[in-house]
Amino acid sequence: MSASGPETITVPVRVRDRFDPRPGLRRARESAPAIAQIVIAATAAFAFAHFVLGHASPVLAGTVAVSSLGLVRDARPRRVVETVVGMMLGVLISEAVVWTIGSGWWQLPIVLALVFLVARVISPHPAFAIAAAIQGLIVMLFPSAGTEAVLARPLDGLVGGIAAIVMTVVVPRNPRGELLREARALFAASARAVTASAEGLARGDRMRAERGLDRARRLDPLVRAWQESLESATAVARISPFLRRRRAELDRQRRVLAAMDLAVRNLRVVGRRAAYVVDDGQPRQVAADVLGGLGRGMALIGESLEDVELEPAARDALRAIAVHLDPGRMLPGASVGEQSLVSAMRPLAVDLLTAAGMPPAQARGAVPRI
């Protein structure tokens, strides 16, 4: 310790980040609705099997309920039902083996082999076979005592499965927060890709332009994540009376997502041409301004998911750019490569106009014929 006071110990940033609790707390907060749904389903299934059916230790009632719902993004009723069917298959096969030849270490591989083979015949999804095998393993590891217990375990599993399905309908996970998180992630990443490409064009910097292209190439997983969450929410909304009021919002998100899926693909085309054009190191300010304007319109579309009143502003901003996307008039005397870059922005503008609520035919008509 120095005379001037205690020494200051500087912790490296990477070490601090490693112990940063905020991402974990955020995950816990975002998973709270799913956790509540699972806890209620498992508790209800266990209580029904124990107090109503009189089963002393209805392990399968709780495990089937928990495994059927899970913390995954995809909580569609169909997926829940498929998981329940898989687990019940594992329970029934293992119980049949126990009833026939008993339980023990040498019966275990027989059960697992049978469960896997039958599950693969029934379903092409590996998760189906895994769910069946896990339940079969539980049955083998916890041998029953007598005929009544053997017959009770399939009933416990059925109770757990019914509880999971009922909870999916009666206490559905509120999809709005998760959907908005997925959408924000896509629009934020798309904005970074547009910004990098536009800066590369404005400065004649190939490295920046290639950075924009690289960012555009990494957008597909974000599109798929949003799509998976939206499909799950839509499936639950079809059968849950508590999500009917969300159907219009889900339909609007489906329209925006479909258009953004196409826009992301066209953004990669724009990124490739931008990287090619600035290979000579010369700035392309006009093309940079056009791409930046499309990016601002895209940002308004993202904001409109939370405030629908912003959609008209997004359409107006994008239309103001789209009507001028004639490469010959915008860039008279420019190189073929630079005009091709502006041409590549035309379908991007159409996709964004569609995402902003303009009918596809009208969006195509907003771009001048060439």
C-alpha positions as CSV (number, residue, x, y, z in Angstrom):
1,M,0.0,0.0,0.0
2,S,1.5,3.4,-1.0
3,A,1.6,6.4,1.2
4,S,-0.9,8.2,-1.0
5,G,-3.6,5.7,-0.2
6,P,-4.7,2.1,-1.0
7,E,-3.7,0.7,-4.3
8,T,-6.4,0.4,-7.0
9,I,-6.7,-3.0,-8.5
10,T,-7.9,-3.0,-12.1
11,V,-9.8,-6.0,-13.1
12,P,-9.5,-6.9,-16.8
13,V,-12.7,-6.3,-18.8
14,R,-12.9,-9.9,-19.9
15,V,-12.8,-11.1,-16.3
16,R,-15.5,-8.7,-15.2
17,D,-17.7,-9.7,-18.1
18,R,-17.2,-13.4,-17.2
19,F,-18.8,-12.8,-13.8
20,D,-21.4,-10.3,-14.9
21,P,-24.8,-11.5,-13.5
22,R,-26.9,-9.4,-15.8
23,P,-27.3,-11.8,-18.7
24,G,-28.3,-14.5,-16.3
25,L,-30.8,-12.3,-14.6
26,R,-32.2,-11.3,-17.9
27,R,-32.6,-14.9,-19.0
28,A,-34.4,-15.7,-15.7
29,R,-36.8,-12.7,-16.1
30,E,-37.6,-13.6,-19.7
31,S,-38.2,-17.3,-18.7
32,A,-40.5,-16.4,-15.8
33,P,-43.8,-17.0,-17.7
34,A,-42.6,-20.4,-19.0
35,I,-41.3,-21.3,-15.5
36,A,-44.7,-20.4,-14.0
37,Q,-46.5,-22.5,-16.6
38,I,-44.3,-25.5,-16.0
39,V,-44.5,-25.2,-12.2
40,I,-48.3,-25.1,-12.2
41,A,-48.6,-28.0,-14.6
42,A,-46.2,-30.3,-12.8
43,T,-47.7,-29.4,-9.4
44,A,-51.3,-29.9,-10.6
45,A,-50.4,-33.3,-12.3
46,F,-48.6,-34.6,-9.2
47,A,-51.4,-33.4,-6.8
48,F,-54.1,-35.0,-9.0
49,A,-52.3,-38.3,-9.3
50,H,-51.4,-38.4,-5.6
51,F,-54.6,-37.1,-3.9
52,V,-57.3,-38.1,-6.4
53,L,-55.9,-41.3,-7.9
54,G,-54.2,-42.3,-4.7
55,H,-50.8,-43.0,-6.1
56,A,-48.1,-42.8,-3.5
57,S,-45.3,-41.4,-5.6
58,P,-46.5,-40.3,-9.1
59,V,-43.0,-39.4,-10.4
60,L,-44.0,-39.7,-14.0
61,A,-46.9,-37.2,-13.6
62,G,-44.4,-34.5,-12.8
63,T,-41.6,-35.5,-15.2
64,V,-43.9,-35.8,-18.2
65,A,-45.5,-32.4,-17.5
66,V,-42.1,-30.7,-17.1
67,S,-40.5,-32.4,-20.2
68,S,-43.6,-31.7,-22.4
69,L,-43.6,-28.0,-21.8
70,G,-39.9,-27.2,-21.4
71,L,-38.2,-23.8,-21.7
72,V,-37.8,-24.0,-25.4
73,R,-39.1,-21.2,-27.7
74,D,-41.4,-23.5,-29.5
75,A,-44.4,-24.1,-27.3
76,R,-46.9,-25.0,-30.0
77,P,-49.7,-27.4,-28.9
78,R,-48.7,-29.8,-31.6
79,R,-45.1,-30.0,-30.3
80,V,-46.4,-30.5,-26.7
81,V,-48.7,-33.3,-27.9
82,E,-45.9,-35.0,-29.9
83,T,-43.6,-34.9,-26.8
84,V,-46.4,-36.4,-24.6
85,V,-46.9,-39.2,-27.2
86,G,-43.2,-39.9,-27.3
87,M,-42.9,-40.1,-23.5
88,M,-46.0,-42.3,-23.2
89,L,-44.6,-44.6,-25.8
90,G,-41.4,-45.0,-23.7
91,V,-43.5,-45.7,-20.6
92,L,-45.7,-48.3,-22.3
93,I,-42.8,-50.2,-24.0
94,S,-40.8,-50.3,-20.8
95,E,-43.7,-51.4,-18.7
96,A,-44.5,-54.2,-21.2
97,V,-40.9,-55.4,-20.9
98,V,-40.9,-55.2,-17.1
99,W,-44.2,-57.1,-17.1
100,T,-42.8,-59.8,-19.4
101,I,-39.2,-60.4,-18.3
102,G,-38.8,-58.2,-15.2
103,S,-36.4,-55.3,-14.6
104,G,-32.7,-55.4,-14.1
105,W,-29.4,-54.4,-15.6
106,W,-29.7,-56.7,-18.6
107,Q,-33.3,-55.7,-19.4
108,L,-32.2,-52.0,-19.6
109,P,-30.5,-52.3,-23.0
110,I,-33.4,-54.2,-24.4
111,V,-35.8,-51.5,-23.3
112,L,-33.7,-48.7,-24.7
113,A,-33.1,-50.5,-28.0
114,L,-36.9,-51.2,-28.4
115,V,-37.9,-47.7,-27.5
116,F,-35.4,-46.1,-29.9
117,L,-36.3,-48.3,-32.8
118,V,-40.1,-48.0,-32.4
119,A,-39.8,-44.2,-31.9
120,R,-37.7,-43.8,-35.0
121,V,-40.3,-45.7,-37.0
122,I,-43.1,-43.5,-35.7
123,S,-41.5,-40.1,-35.9
124,P,-38.6,-38.6,-37.9
125,H,-37.7,-36.1,-35.1
126,P,-34.8,-37.2,-32.9
127,A,-36.3,-35.4,-29.9
128,F,-39.3,-37.7,-30.0
129,A,-37.0,-40.8,-29.6
130,I,-35.0,-39.1,-26.8
131,A,-38.1,-38.2,-24.9
132,A,-39.4,-41.8,-25.2
133,A,-36.1,-43.2,-24.1
134,I,-35.8,-41.0,-21.0
135,Q,-39.2,-42.1,-19.7
136,G,-38.3,-45.7,-20.4
137,L,-35.1,-45.3,-18.5
138,I,-37.0,-43.8,-15.5
139,V,-39.4,-46.8,-15.5
140,M,-36.5,-49.2,-15.4
141,L,-34.5,-47.3,-12.8
142,F,-37.5,-47.1,-10.4
143,P,-39.0,-50.6,-10.4
144,S,-42.6,-50.8,-9.3
145,A,-44.0,-52.9,-6.5
146,G,-46.9,-55.1,-7.8
147,T,-49.3,-55.1,-10.6
148,E,-51.2,-52.0,-9.4
149,A,-48.1,-49.8,-9.4
150,V,-47.1,-51.1,-12.9
151,L,-50.5,-50.0,-14.2
152,A,-50.4,-46.7,-12.3
153,R,-47.3,-45.4,-14.0
154,P,-48.8,-45.1,-17.5
155,L,-51.7,-43.4,-15.9
156,D,-49.4,-41.0,-14.1
157,G,-47.7,-40.2,-17.4
158,L,-51.0,-39.6,-19.0
159,V,-52.1,-37.2,-16.2
160,G,-48.8,-35.2,-16.7
161,G,-49.3,-35.0,-20.4
162,I,-52.9,-33.8,-20.1
163,A,-51.8,-31.2,-17.6
164,A,-49.2,-29.9,-20.0
165,I,-51.6,-29.7,-22.9
166,V,-54.3,-28.0,-20.7
167,M,-51.7,-25.4,-19.4
168,T,-50.7,-24.6,-23.0
169,V,-54.3,-23.5,-23.7
170,V,-55.5,-22.2,-20.3
171,V,-52.3,-20.4,-19.2
172,P,-50.5,-19.7,-22.4
173,R,-47.1,-17.9,-22.4
174,N,-47.6,-14.3,-23.4
175,P,-45.9,-14.1,-26.8
176,R,-45.6,-10.4,-27.2
177,G,-42.5,-9.8,-25.2
178,E,-40.6,-12.6,-26.7
179,L,-41.7,-11.7,-30.3
180,L,-40.7,-8.1,-29.8
181,R,-37.2,-9.2,-28.5
182,E,-36.7,-11.3,-31.6
183,A,-37.9,-8.6,-33.9
184,R,-35.7,-5.9,-32.2
185,A,-32.7,-8.2,-32.5
186,L,-33.3,-8.6,-36.3
187,F,-33.9,-4.9,-37.0
188,A,-30.9,-3.9,-34.8
189,A,-28.5,-6.3,-36.6
190,S,-29.9,-5.2,-40.0
191,A,-29.3,-1.6,-39.1
192,R,-25.7,-2.4,-38.3
193,A,-25.3,-4.1,-41.7
194,V,-26.8,-1.2,-43.5
195,T,-24.7,1.4,-41.6
196,A,-21.5,-0.4,-42.3
197,S,-22.2,-0.8,-46.0
198,A,-23.3,2.9,-46.3
199,E,-20.2,4.1,-44.5
200,G,-18.1,1.9,-46.8
201,L,-19.7,3.6,-49.9
202,A,-19.5,7.1,-48.4
203,R,-15.7,6.7,-47.7
204,G,-14.7,4.4,-50.5
205,D,-13.6,1.9,-47.8
206,R,-13.8,-1.7,-49.0
207,M,-13.1,-3.0,-45.5
208,R,-16.1,-1.3,-44.1
209,A,-18.3,-2.4,-47.0
210,E,-17.1,-6.0,-46.5
211,R,-18.0,-5.7,-42.8
212,G,-21.5,-4.7,-43.8
213,L,-21.7,-7.7,-46.1
214,D,-20.5,-10.0,-43.3
215,R,-23.1,-8.6,-41.0
216,A,-25.8,-9.1,-43.6
217,R,-24.8,-12.7,-44.0
218,R,-25.3,-13.3,-40.3
219,L,-29.0,-12.2,-40.3
220,D,-30.6,-15.5,-41.2
221,P,-30.5,-17.1,-37.7
222,L,-32.3,-14.0,-36.4
223,V,-35.0,-14.3,-39.0
224,R,-35.4,-18.0,-38.1
225,A,-35.6,-17.2,-34.4
226,W,-38.4,-14.7,-34.9
227,Q,-40.1,-17.0,-37.3
228,E,-40.1,-19.9,-34.8
229,S,-41.4,-17.7,-32.0
230,L,-44.2,-16.4,-34.3
231,E,-45.2,-19.8,-35.4
232,S,-45.5,-21.0,-31.8
233,A,-47.5,-18.0,-30.7
234,T,-49.8,-18.3,-33.7
235,A,-50.5,-22.0,-33.0
236,V,-51.4,-21.3,-29.4
237,A,-53.5,-18.3,-30.3
238,R,-55.7,-20.5,-32.6
239,I,-56.9,-22.6,-29.7
240,S,-56.4,-20.3,-26.6
241,P,-59.3,-17.9,-25.9
242,F,-56.9,-15.8,-23.9
243,L,-54.8,-14.9,-27.0
244,R,-57.5,-14.1,-29.4
245,R,-57.0,-10.4,-29.0
246,R,-53.4,-10.9,-30.2
247,R,-54.3,-12.4,-33.5
248,A,-54.4,-9.2,-35.5
249,E,-51.0,-8.2,-34.0
250,L,-49.6,-11.7,-34.9
251,D,-50.9,-11.4,-38.4
252,R,-49.2,-8.0,-38.8
253,Q,-45.9,-9.5,-37.5
254,R,-46.3,-12.4,-40.0
255,R,-46.5,-9.9,-42.8
256,V,-43.5,-7.9,-41.6
257,L,-41.5,-11.0,-41.1
258,A,-42.2,-12.4,-44.6
259,A,-41.1,-9.1,-46.2
260,M,-38.0,-8.8,-44.0
261,D,-37.0,-12.3,-44.9
262,L,-36.8,-11.2,-48.5
263,A,-35.3,-7.9,-47.6
264,V,-32.5,-9.6,-45.7
265,R,-31.6,-11.7,-48.8
266,N,-31.6,-8.6,-51.0
267,L,-29.5,-6.7,-48.4
268,R,-26.8,-9.4,-49.0
269,V,-26.9,-8.7,-52.7
270,V,-26.6,-4.9,-52.0
271,G,-23.7,-5.6,-49.6
272,R,-21.8,-7.7,-52.2
273,R,-22.2,-5.0,-54.9
274,A,-21.2,-2.3,-52.5
275,A,-18.0,-4.1,-51.6
276,Y,-17.2,-4.6,-55.3
277,V,-17.9,-1.0,-56.3
278,V,-15.6,0.6,-53.7
279,D,-12.7,-1.7,-54.6
280,D,-11.2,1.3,-56.4
281,G,-11.2,3.4,-53.2
282,Q,-13.5,6.1,-54.6
283,P,-16.5,7.3,-52.4
284,R,-20.0,6.8,-53.7
285,Q,-22.0,9.4,-51.8
286,V,-25.2,9.2,-53.7
287,A,-25.5,5.4,-53.3
288,A,-24.5,5.8,-49.6
289,D,-27.3,8.3,-49.1
290,V,-29.9,6.1,-50.8
291,L,-28.9,3.0,-48.8
292,G,-28.9,5.1,-45.6
293,G,-32.4,6.4,-46.3
294,L,-33.6,2.8,-46.8
295,G,-32.0,1.9,-43.5
296,R,-33.9,4.7,-41.7
297,G,-37.1,3.5,-43.3
298,M,-36.4,0.0,-42.1
299,A,-35.8,1.3,-38.6
300,L,-39.2,2.9,-38.6
301,I,-40.7,-0.4,-39.6
302,G,-39.1,-2.0,-36.5
303,E,-40.4,0.8,-34.3
304,S,-43.9,0.4,-35.8
305,L,-44.1,-3.1,-34.3
306,E,-44.6,-1.5,-30.9
307,D,-46.4,1.6,-32.2
308,V,-48.5,0.9,-35.3
309,E,-49.0,4.6,-35.9
310,L,-45.4,4.8,-37.2
311,E,-46.2,2.6,-40.2
312,P,-47.5,5.4,-42.4
313,A,-44.3,7.4,-41.7
314,A,-42.2,4.4,-42.7
315,R,-44.2,4.0,-45.9
316,D,-43.8,7.7,-46.8
317,A,-40.1,7.7,-46.1
318,L,-39.5,4.6,-48.2
319,R,-41.7,5.7,-51.0
320,A,-39.8,9.0,-51.2
321,I,-36.7,7.0,-52.0
322,A,-38.3,4.3,-54.1
323,V,-39.7,6.8,-56.7
324,H,-36.1,8.0,-57.5
325,L,-34.5,4.5,-57.9
326,D,-33.8,4.9,-61.6
327,P,-30.1,4.2,-62.0
328,G,-29.8,6.1,-65.3
329,R,-31.4,9.3,-64.0
330,M,-29.9,9.1,-60.5
331,L,-26.4,8.4,-61.7
332,P,-26.0,9.6,-65.3
333,G,-22.7,8.6,-66.7
334,A,-21.8,6.5,-63.8
335,S,-20.1,3.1,-64.1
336,V,-22.0,-0.1,-64.8
337,G,-21.1,-1.3,-61.3
338,E,-22.4,1.7,-59.6
339,Q,-25.7,1.6,-61.5
340,S,-26.0,-2.1,-60.8
341,L,-25.7,-1.2,-57.1
342,V,-28.6,1.2,-57.3
343,S,-30.5,-1.5,-59.3
344,A,-30.0,-3.9,-56.4
345,M,-31.6,-1.5,-54.0
346,R,-34.8,-1.6,-56.0
347,P,-36.1,-5.0,-54.8
348,L,-34.9,-4.1,-51.3
349,A,-37.1,-1.0,-51.4
350,V,-40.0,-3.0,-52.6
351,D,-39.6,-5.5,-49.8
352,L,-39.4,-2.8,-47.2
353,L,-42.5,-1.0,-48.5
354,T,-44.3,-4.3,-48.3
355,A,-43.1,-4.7,-44.7
356,A,-44.4,-1.2,-44.0
357,G,-47.9,-2.3,-45.0
358,M,-48.1,-1.4,-48.7
359,P,-49.7,-4.0,-50.9
360,P,-47.0,-5.9,-53.0
361,A,-48.4,-4.7,-56.4
362,Q,-48.5,-1.1,-55.2
363,A,-44.9,-1.4,-53.7
364,R,-43.6,-2.7,-57.1
365,G,-45.4,0.2,-58.8
366,A,-43.7,2.7,-56.5
367,V,-40.3,1.9,-58.2
368,P,-39.9,3.5,-61.6
369,R,-39.8,1.2,-64.6
370,I,-36.4,0.9,-66.4
